[in-house]
Amino acid sequence: MSTNDTEQVPDYPFRSPEPLEPPPQWAELRERCPMAPVRLPSGDQAMLLTRYRDVRGVLSDRRFSRQLGTDRAARIGSDGSETIFENADSASLTENHERWRGRLHKSFTAKRVNAMQPRVEQMTEQLVDEMIQQPPPADLLAMVGFPLPVWVICDLLGVPDVDRDKLAHWSNSMLSMTQYSREQMQAAQAEFDEYMQAHVAAKRAEPGEDLLSELIIAVDEGQALTERELLTIGQGILVAGHETTSNMIGKMMAMLLGERSRWELLLADPSLVRTAVEEVLRFDTNSGFGLPRFITEDVELEGHTIPGGTTVICSMAAANRDAASFEAAETMDLRRSPNPHLTFGAGPYACVGQALARTELQTVLRVLLRRLPTLALAVPAEQLELREGLLIGGFERVPVRW
């Protein structure tokens, strides 16, 4: 996307006026310019989509490619850094996603995830026990939000509980937009490769009933998955399986505790946990960058022509506030059902781990409601500090008392 007057092109991602409030540009663009040019941290331009039907249409349309590594696609990261969307290994996987996503879908079936629920609950109980052994306030994100998804995804993959500080560094480098330099990202990737190679070797020597062992067997039996792709999938699951859920736990509790009536409603009626989690996912204002797509040919979308060579950014969070698709879209309704939000994407590339993420979020909420009914934010919601410079959104800390 290009324009002669770059001064009128807004910088993206937008900044929120308050930690739990949406950027005002979402509503303005949905109303006035739902396909709007924006300037990325790299300085390149892309087209931002903010309406529900547009975002859903693009995410479900195979003509919109995830191949962001092409020279014609917009660069995202600053200082020439290569985000995960432009990574060559990720692009190779994306190009042939049909042959590995099917295997992952089998590993994340509702039956398998349901079987994990008691273990997830046990882990959550243990983390809450550890948190309340110390006097409040405590950082809910550090004590529960981060370690739980790390434990769960390590358990699923079949790798030991990883050093959390190292995993946080590797994850942040993979998800960096402006936080790390290209050299720092490459160094972190090399460390992450070494870690994953060691665990692949260990699993080859002694396979178990876990996802990493299943992927290794597929490679060793020649099922069209290379060793490099195996490492990339393993790393991607480890990062995506903990990072987004960890941040979402923190954001969920901030939203529910930030307005006390929401927490009181759930205390009065815990049967609302499932719909409350879905509404939290829809109402999230800090989901991050969105999903970029690239098109190589002119495409008609809702009466508009998007020219070939355009990089499109799908803002699922903005689309989830579209009044044309959600009644009282700007109101958080913990009873909302149905709730066809786009937080996990749509179409052939929808998140394969969404059932697991829902299980973790619902379990955390149920345990906290039961164990800590007096739970409250230890600081005003407007003082929560947003994470900056990464492709996904969240808070640095979520201080709580009880």
GIRAWO-V794962 format. One record per residue. N is the residue number from 0. RES is the residue in three letters. SS is DSSP state (2 for helix, 1 for strand, 0 for the rest). OMEGA is omega in whole degrees, 0 to 359 (none if undefined). Layout:
N	RES	SS	OMEGA
N	RES	SS	OMEGA
This chain:
0	MET	0	180
1	SER	0	177
2	THR	0	179
3	ASN	0	182
4	ASP	0	185
5	THR	2	181
6	GLU	2	181
7	GLN	2	179
8	VAL	0	184
9	PRO	1	175
10	ASP	1	180
11	TYR	0	6
12	PRO	0	178
13	PHE	0	176
14	ARG	0	178
15	SER	0	178
16	PRO	0	178
17	GLU	0	184
18	PRO	0	182
19	LEU	0	180
20	GLU	0	178
21	PRO	0	173
22	PRO	0	181
23	PRO	2	181
24	GLN	2	181
25	TRP	2	182
26	ALA	2	180
27	GLU	2	183
28	LEU	2	177
29	ARG	2	183
30	GLU	2	191
31	ARG	2	187
32	CYS	0	186
33	PRO	0	172
34	MET	1	192
35	ALA	1	174
36	PRO	1	176
37	VAL	1	179
38	ARG	1	182
39	LEU	0	179
40	PRO	0	179
41	SER	0	188
42	GLY	0	177
43	ASP	0	180
44	GLN	1	177
45	ALA	1	178
46	MET	1	181
47	LEU	1	178
48	LEU	1	185
49	THR	0	180
50	ARG	0	184
51	TYR	2	186
52	ARG	2	178
53	ASP	2	182
54	VAL	2	179
55	ARG	2	180
56	GLY	2	181
57	VAL	2	182
58	LEU	2	181
59	SER	2	186
60	ASP	0	183
61	ARG	0	178
62	ARG	0	177
63	PHE	0	190
64	SER	1	173
65	ARG	0	181
66	GLN	0	182
67	LEU	0	182
68	GLY	0	181
69	THR	0	182
70	ASP	0	183
71	ARG	0	182
72	ALA	0	178
73	ALA	0	171
74	ARG	0	183
75	ILE	0	187
76	GLY	0	178
77	SER	2	174
78	ASP	2	177
79	GLY	2	180
80	SER	0	184
81	GLU	0	179
82	THR	0	181
83	ILE	0	180
84	PHE	0	183
85	GLU	0	183
86	ASN	0	185
87	ALA	2	180
88	ASP	2	177
89	SER	2	179
90	ALA	2	178
91	SER	2	178
92	LEU	2	181
93	THR	2	183
94	GLU	2	183
95	ASN	0	190
96	HIS	0	184
97	GLU	2	187
98	ARG	2	176
99	TRP	2	180
100	ARG	2	178
101	GLY	2	179
102	ARG	2	180
103	LEU	2	179
104	HIS	2	178
105	LYS	2	181
106	SER	2	182
107	PHE	0	178
108	THR	0	179
109	ALA	2	180
110	LYS	2	181
111	ARG	2	180
112	VAL	2	178
113	ASN	2	179
114	ALA	2	180
115	MET	2	189
116	GLN	2	179
117	PRO	2	178
118	ARG	2	178
119	VAL	2	180
120	GLU	2	178
121	GLN	2	178
122	MET	2	181
123	THR	2	178
124	GLU	2	181
125	GLN	2	181
126	LEU	2	177
127	VAL	2	176
128	ASP	2	182
129	GLU	2	182
130	MET	2	186
131	ILE	2	174
132	GLN	0	178
133	GLN	0	180
134	PRO	0	177
135	PRO	0	6
136	PRO	0	176
137	ALA	1	177
138	ASP	1	182
139	LEU	2	180
140	LEU	2	181
141	ALA	2	186
142	MET	2	183
143	VAL	2	188
144	GLY	2	181
145	PHE	2	185
146	PRO	2	183
147	LEU	2	180
148	PRO	2	176
149	VAL	2	178
150	TRP	2	185
151	VAL	2	184
152	ILE	2	174
153	CYS	2	178
154	ASP	2	181
155	LEU	2	181
156	LEU	2	183
157	GLY	0	176
158	VAL	0	179
159	PRO	0	177
160	ASP	0	187
161	VAL	0	173
162	ASP	0	190
163	ARG	2	179
164	ASP	2	178
165	LYS	2	181
166	LEU	2	178
167	ALA	2	180
168	HIS	2	179
169	TRP	2	181
170	SER	2	182
171	ASN	2	179
172	SER	2	179
173	MET	2	184
174	LEU	0	184
175	SER	1	173
176	MET	0	178
177	THR	0	189
178	GLN	0	184
179	TYR	0	174
180	SER	0	178
181	ARG	2	181
182	GLU	2	179
183	GLN	2	180
184	MET	2	179
185	GLN	2	179
186	ALA	2	179
187	ALA	2	179
188	GLN	2	179
189	ALA	2	177
190	GLU	2	181
191	PHE	2	177
192	ASP	2	181
193	GLU	2	178
194	TYR	2	184
195	MET	2	177
196	GLN	2	180
197	ALA	2	181
198	HIS	2	174
199	VAL	2	178
200	ALA	2	180
201	ALA	2	180
202	LYS	2	177
203	ARG	2	181
204	ALA	2	184
205	GLU	0	182
206	PRO	0	178
207	GLY	0	178
208	GLU	0	184
209	ASP	0	186
210	LEU	2	181
211	LEU	2	178
212	SER	2	179
213	GLU	2	180
214	LEU	2	179
215	ILE	2	179
216	ILE	2	178
217	ALA	2	178
218	VAL	2	184
219	ASP	2	178
220	GLU	0	176
221	GLY	0	184
222	GLN	0	169
223	ALA	0	175
224	LEU	0	184
225	THR	0	178
226	GLU	2	180
227	ARG	2	178
228	GLU	2	176
229	LEU	2	179
230	LEU	2	182
231	THR	2	178
232	ILE	2	179
233	GLY	2	178
234	GLN	2	181
235	GLY	2	179
236	ILE	2	181
237	LEU	2	180
238	VAL	2	184
239	ALA	2	184
240	GLY	2	178
241	HIS	2	191
242	GLU	2	183
243	THR	2	181
244	THR	2	177
245	SER	2	179
246	ASN	2	182
247	MET	2	176
248	ILE	2	179
249	GLY	2	181
250	LYS	2	178
251	MET	2	183
252	MET	2	177
253	ALA	2	180
254	MET	2	185
255	LEU	2	179
256	LEU	2	182
257	GLY	2	173
258	GLU	0	194
259	ARG	2	182
260	SER	2	179
261	ARG	2	179
262	TRP	2	180
263	GLU	2	178
264	LEU	2	180
265	LEU	2	176
266	LEU	2	180
267	ALA	2	183
268	ASP	0	181
269	PRO	2	179
270	SER	2	180
271	LEU	2	185
272	VAL	2	184
273	ARG	2	181
274	THR	2	178
275	ALA	2	179
276	VAL	2	179
277	GLU	2	180
278	GLU	2	174
279	VAL	2	179
280	LEU	2	179
281	ARG	2	191
282	PHE	2	183
283	ASP	0	179
284	THR	0	187
285	ASN	0	184
286	SER	0	177
287	GLY	1	191
288	PHE	0	189
289	GLY	0	181
290	LEU	1	178
291	PRO	1	175
292	ARG	1	180
293	PHE	1	178
294	ILE	0	182
295	THR	0	181
296	GLU	0	177
297	ASP	0	181
298	VAL	1	175
299	GLU	1	179
300	LEU	1	178
301	GLU	0	176
302	GLY	0	178
303	HIS	1	175
304	THR	1	174
305	ILE	1	185
306	PRO	0	175
307	GLY	0	183
308	GLY	0	181
309	THR	0	169
310	THR	1	183
311	VAL	1	176
312	ILE	1	178
313	CYS	1	177
314	SER	0	179
315	MET	2	181
316	ALA	2	176
317	ALA	2	180
318	ALA	2	180
319	ASN	0	177
320	ARG	0	184
321	ASP	0	182
322	ALA	0	178
323	ALA	0	182
324	SER	0	181
325	PHE	0	176
326	GLU	0	182
327	ALA	0	188
328	ALA	0	182
329	GLU	0	177
330	THR	0	177
331	MET	0	183
332	ASP	0	185
333	LEU	0	177
334	ARG	0	187
335	ARG	0	177
336	SER	0	1
337	PRO	0	183
338	ASN	0	186
339	PRO	0	182
340	HIS	0	184
341	LEU	0	185
342	THR	0	179
343	PHE	0	181
344	GLY	0	180
345	ALA	0	175
346	GLY	2	189
347	PRO	2	182
348	TYR	2	180
349	ALA	0	185
350	CYS	0	181
351	VAL	0	184
352	GLY	0	186
353	GLN	2	178
354	ALA	2	178
355	LEU	2	179
356	ALA	2	179
357	ARG	2	180
358	THR	2	180
359	GLU	2	181
360	LEU	2	180
361	GLN	2	181
362	THR	2	178
363	VAL	2	182
364	LEU	2	180
365	ARG	2	182
366	VAL	2	181
367	LEU	2	177
368	LEU	2	182
369	ARG	2	187
370	ARG	2	188
371	LEU	0	181
372	PRO	0	179
373	THR	0	181
374	LEU	0	180
375	ALA	1	173
376	LEU	1	179
377	ALA	0	175
378	VAL	0	174
379	PRO	0	183
380	ALA	2	182
381	GLU	2	178
382	GLN	2	177
383	LEU	0	186
384	GLU	0	180
385	LEU	1	171
386	ARG	0	183
387	GLU	0	170
388	GLY	0	180
389	LEU	1	181
390	LEU	0	177
391	ILE	1	184
392	GLY	0	178
393	GLY	0	179
394	PHE	1	175
395	GLU	0	181
396	ARG	0	172
397	VAL	0	183
398	PRO	1	180
399	VAL	1	172
400	ARG	1	182
401	TRP	0	none
